[in-house]
Each structure stands twice: as C-alpha cells, then as structure tokens.
C-alpha cells in the first residue's frame, strides 16, 4: 500500500503462473496524499489480455458494474477509470475501497465463447462516454 501513489495492479499479484498472473483486489485504504491519483491511471497492457471478475462491493474505478460481472480488456487497448470514477477520485470523498475483485492477465490472447457473447452487456461500452 502507498499513501502517496496509486500502485499498479501488479502490486496486488497473488499468484504467478506460466504466462499469466492473478491479482486480487480487496478493501484497502485509498491514497491519502492530497496530490495522489486515487483511481487507476489510464494504461494499456501491451503484452497481456486482462479479465476482471467483480465479486462484491462498490467498484471504485468503474461505473455500471455490479457483483458477478466481468470485463475484458484485450492487449493494446487503453483503459482506466470511468469518467464518473475519475471525477470521484479527484473529489476524494472516499477514504477506503469496498470491493473484492479478481483479475487475470495472460500473455496468450484470450477468445470469448458463444456463452460469454450471449450474456454480454452491449451497452457497457457507452458507459465510458463523459456525462453518462
């Protein structure tokens, strides 16, 4: 943990395997330094596909996410906090995260199944637009 800087997801690594890592996000204090970025920075994973499973809580870096949902960020696509989450981070009203989520980053490209496509929230992509 760091009170001055938002640490990258790799700081939350719980398992390392051949070609993948598992990160676990659990409740923790939010960075307290007045100048610290309090949500994940915008980034792209050049070498990894990223899948996040949201288990429980209020997911501070995402909007329109509920427990039981998953997100998929393919390698090379820039992603980070939703506009509302970024604004909330600047306002610094929360002092603690209330979330449990598991992320898998894999060096091998992932493919989605027909079953996953059948439950995709096709409106989710629009939640990244400012003002939503």
Protein Blocks (a to p, Z undefined) as FASTA:
>chain_A
ZZkbccdfklmpcbdcehiacdddddddddfbfkbcfbdcddddfkbccddddfbdcdfk
bghiaehiacdddehiacdddfklmmmmmnomafbdcddddddddfbdcdddfklmmmoc
fklmmmmpghZZ
